[in-house]
Each structure stands twice: as structure tokens, then as C-alpha cells.
């Protein structure tokens, strides 16, 4: 008996008591699992997000709305960035103080080679999940095409804490449209070889900076 026959035999035995006319939609799926692990105040949820982002080696900054332009300008200057990819819908005031930087719009014509030559990208996000330290982008306003957050080596992501931070993955899924191009980011891109030597920047940005806008 081949491995294929073994697997199919096990499937048939598992389905032996299922009526042939039954379809998956006929059987309701109970989803009574916990939505959140524990109880937290909004402030504690923001703290947990910051802790988990940092644990994934993202660089976390916290500020008030009025300090966003100055902080972004400082981060770009510290990086030595001269070109910044800007998605459609990004608030103009976020980059108002970033002088001496060329703002490059996100366009369908941009090639991977052109994006690879850009120093940084600044985006917003769709939702941020505290329990997993995850930022989710869905290609909406201020987020742009997926490739602009995968090719440039430096990504600054602005998260509006009050509107966009949730406790858990189930809560995050409730806010997302599965038909949209979802990108789930937990820290900068990283991979390890068989000897567990960590290498960053292989599948995406080498440096992820997250700005948590509070208040």
C-alpha cells in the first residue's frame, strides 16, 4: 500500500459516519473561544503592544499627535534618508518637517529595482494587535501597495492607538476585510539558518520603526 492509499484510507474512515449529502455549510462551527486573554485597560493594551513590538526588535516610539511631524523628521534624519516612498492618503502634515527629503509617490509603475534604491517608506496601518505585537496593513489609505513596505530597507509605521489598537487576533480579524491584500508584520524581516544565525532584511525591511500616537 502506498502512502497515498494510507492517507486516503484514514480520511475515509474518519468520514464513515458522515452522510454523503452533508456539506460543510450544513454544520455550524462553534466559535465560543475567548476573544481576549485577560482584562486590560486601553493604556495597558498600548503598553503590551509596545512591549511585544520591541520584543520582535521593532523600534517603538510614543508621542502625541502634534509631535508626529517632528518625530518622523528626526527618524529620517537619523537614518540619513534622502528619498522616502509616500503612499496615497498619507497625511501631508506627517512629513511637513522632513526637509531635504525627496518624497516619492507610490505608483503602479515603480519597479522593484527603483523601490530598492529608496531609503525609507512611511505608512499608516489598518489595525495593530497588542497580544502578538503585530501591525496589519490592508492596502487602504496611507498604506499603499504591499511592495512599498517589503522592498525599501527602512519602514516607519504610524499607529493611532485609540482608533487602531486592539487586544487580540480575533478582535483584529473583525476589523479586516479578507478580500483585501493583508500584510501582517511582527517586527523587521528576519530569518535563521540551521545554526540559528539570525539575518534581518531578507524578506522585507531590515529596520521597522513604529510610532504609537496617543491622546
C-alpha positions as CSV (number, residue, x, y, z in Angstrom):
1,X,0.0,0.0,0.0
2,X,1.3,3.4,-1.0
3,X,1.4,6.4,1.3
4,X,-1.4,7.9,-0.7
5,X,-3.6,4.9,-0.1
6,X,-2.8,5.1,3.6
7,X,-3.8,8.7,3.9
8,X,-7.0,8.3,1.8
9,X,-7.9,5.3,3.9
10,X,-7.7,7.3,7.1
11,X,-9.8,10.1,5.6
12,X,-12.5,7.6,4.5
13,X,-12.6,6.0,8.0
14,X,-12.9,9.5,9.6
15,X,-15.8,10.3,7.3
16,X,-17.6,7.0,7.6
17,X,-20.4,8.3,9.8
18,X,-20.9,11.5,7.8
19,X,-24.0,11.4,5.4
20,X,-23.0,11.7,1.8
21,X,-25.4,14.6,1.2
22,X,-24.0,16.6,4.1
23,X,-21.9,19.7,3.1
24,X,-19.6,21.8,5.3
25,X,-22.1,24.7,5.4
26,X,-24.7,22.4,6.9
27,X,-22.7,22.1,10.2
28,X,-22.4,25.2,12.3
29,X,-19.0,25.9,13.7
30,X,-19.0,26.9,17.4
31,X,-16.7,29.9,18.0
32,X,-17.0,30.2,21.7
33,X,-13.3,30.7,22.4
34,X,-12.0,33.7,24.3
35,X,-11.7,36.9,22.4
36,X,-9.1,38.3,24.8
37,X,-6.7,36.7,27.2
38,X,-7.2,38.6,30.5
39,X,-8.6,42.1,31.1
40,X,-6.7,45.2,30.3
41,X,-7.3,49.0,30.3
42,X,-6.7,50.8,27.0
43,X,-3.4,52.1,28.4
44,X,-2.2,48.6,29.4
45,X,-3.2,47.4,25.9
46,X,-1.0,50.1,24.4
47,X,1.9,49.1,26.8
48,X,1.5,45.4,25.8
49,X,1.7,46.3,22.1
50,X,4.8,48.4,22.7
51,X,6.4,45.6,24.7
52,X,5.7,42.9,22.1
53,X,6.8,45.1,19.2
54,X,10.1,45.7,21.0
55,X,10.5,42.0,21.7
56,X,10.4,41.5,17.9
57,X,13.2,44.1,17.6
58,X,11.0,46.8,16.2
59,X,12.0,50.3,17.4
60,X,9.0,51.8,19.2
61,X,8.3,55.5,19.7
62,X,5.4,57.0,21.6
63,X,4.1,60.6,21.1
64,X,1.1,62.9,20.9
65,X,-0.5,63.8,17.6
66,X,1.2,67.1,17.4
67,X,4.7,65.6,17.8
68,X,4.4,63.2,14.8
69,X,5.9,65.5,12.1
70,X,8.9,66.4,14.2
71,X,9.5,62.7,15.3
72,X,9.3,61.4,11.7
73,X,11.7,64.2,10.5
74,X,14.1,63.2,13.3
75,X,13.9,59.5,12.5
76,X,14.5,60.1,8.8
77,X,17.4,62.4,9.6
78,X,19.0,59.9,12.0
79,X,18.7,57.3,9.2
80,X,20.3,59.6,6.7
81,X,17.3,59.1,4.4
82,X,17.2,61.2,1.3
83,X,14.3,59.5,-0.5
84,X,11.0,58.5,1.1
85,X,8.2,56.5,-0.5
86,X,4.8,58.1,0.3
87,X,1.5,56.1,-0.2
88,X,-1.6,57.8,-1.3
89,X,-3.7,59.2,1.5
90,X,-0.8,59.7,3.9
91,X,-1.5,62.9,5.9
92,X,0.7,65.7,4.5
93,X,1.4,67.1,7.9
94,X,3.2,63.9,8.9
95,X,6.1,64.8,6.6
96,X,5.8,68.6,6.9
97,X,9.0,68.9,8.8
98,X,11.0,66.4,6.8
99,X,13.1,69.0,4.9
100,X,15.8,68.0,2.4
101,X,14.0,64.7,1.7
102,X,12.6,63.7,-1.7
103,X,9.0,62.4,-1.4
104,X,8.4,59.6,-3.9
105,X,4.8,58.8,-4.6
106,X,3.6,55.1,-4.6
107,X,2.8,54.4,-8.3
108,X,2.0,51.2,-10.2
109,X,4.9,51.9,-12.5
110,X,7.5,51.7,-9.7
111,X,9.8,48.7,-10.3
112,X,11.4,46.6,-7.5
113,X,14.8,48.0,-8.5
114,X,13.5,51.5,-8.2
115,X,12.0,50.8,-4.8
116,X,15.1,49.1,-3.6
117,X,17.0,52.3,-4.2
118,X,14.7,54.3,-1.9
119,X,15.9,54.9,1.6
120,X,12.6,54.7,3.6
121,X,8.9,54.4,3.5
122,X,6.3,56.0,5.8
123,X,2.8,54.5,6.1
124,X,-0.1,54.2,8.4
125,X,-1.8,50.9,9.2
126,X,-5.2,49.2,9.3
127,X,-5.0,47.7,12.8
128,X,-2.4,46.8,15.4
129,X,-2.7,43.7,17.7
130,X,-1.3,44.0,21.2
131,X,-1.1,40.3,22.2
132,X,1.0,39.4,19.2
133,X,2.9,42.7,18.6
134,X,1.5,42.7,15.0
135,X,0.9,45.6,12.6
136,X,-1.6,44.8,9.8
137,X,-1.8,46.7,6.5
138,X,-4.6,46.2,4.1
139,X,-3.6,48.5,1.2
140,X,-6.0,51.2,2.3
141,X,-5.5,54.9,2.7
142,X,-2.0,55.9,3.9
143,X,-0.7,52.3,3.4
144,X,-0.1,51.9,-0.3
145,X,0.8,48.8,-2.2
146,X,2.3,45.8,-0.4
147,X,5.6,46.1,-2.2
148,X,6.5,49.5,-0.8
149,X,6.6,48.0,2.7
150,X,8.6,45.0,1.6
151,X,11.4,46.4,-0.6
152,X,12.8,49.6,1.0
153,X,15.1,48.8,3.9
154,X,13.5,51.2,6.4
155,X,9.8,51.3,7.3
156,X,8.2,53.9,9.6
157,X,4.6,52.9,10.5
158,X,2.3,55.3,12.3
159,X,-0.3,53.7,14.6
160,X,-3.2,55.7,16.0
161,X,-3.6,54.0,19.4
162,X,-7.2,55.0,20.2
163,X,-8.6,54.1,16.8
164,X,-6.4,51.2,15.6
165,X,-5.1,49.1,18.5
166,X,-6.9,46.0,19.6
167,X,-6.1,43.3,22.2
168,X,-6.2,40.1,20.2
169,X,-6.2,38.5,16.8
170,X,-9.9,37.7,16.8
171,X,-10.7,41.4,17.5
172,X,-8.3,42.4,14.7
173,X,-10.0,40.0,12.2
174,X,-13.3,41.6,13.0
175,X,-12.0,44.9,11.6
176,X,-10.4,43.4,8.5
177,X,-11.8,42.6,5.1
178,X,-10.4,39.2,4.0
179,X,-10.8,40.2,0.4
180,X,-8.2,42.9,0.7
181,X,-4.4,42.3,0.4
182,X,-3.4,41.9,4.1
183,X,0.2,42.2,5.2
184,X,0.8,41.1,8.8
185,X,4.1,42.5,10.2
186,X,5.6,41.4,13.5
187,X,8.9,43.2,13.7
188,X,11.5,43.7,11.0
189,X,12.1,40.9,8.5
190,X,14.2,38.1,9.9
191,X,15.2,34.5,9.2
192,X,17.6,32.0,10.7
193,X,19.7,29.2,9.2
194,X,20.1,25.7,10.7
195,X,22.6,27.1,13.2
196,X,20.1,29.7,14.3
197,X,22.2,32.6,13.0
198,X,19.7,35.4,12.6
199,X,19.7,37.5,9.4
200,X,17.4,40.6,9.1
201,X,16.2,42.2,5.9
202,X,15.8,39.1,3.7
203,X,12.1,39.2,3.2
204,X,11.3,42.8,4.0
205,X,12.7,45.9,5.8
206,X,15.8,45.5,7.9
207,X,14.5,48.2,10.2
208,X,10.9,48.7,11.4
209,X,10.1,51.8,13.4
210,X,6.6,52.1,14.9
211,X,5.2,55.4,16.2
212,X,2.3,54.9,18.6
213,X,0.3,58.1,18.6
214,X,-1.6,58.5,21.9
215,X,-4.0,61.1,23.1
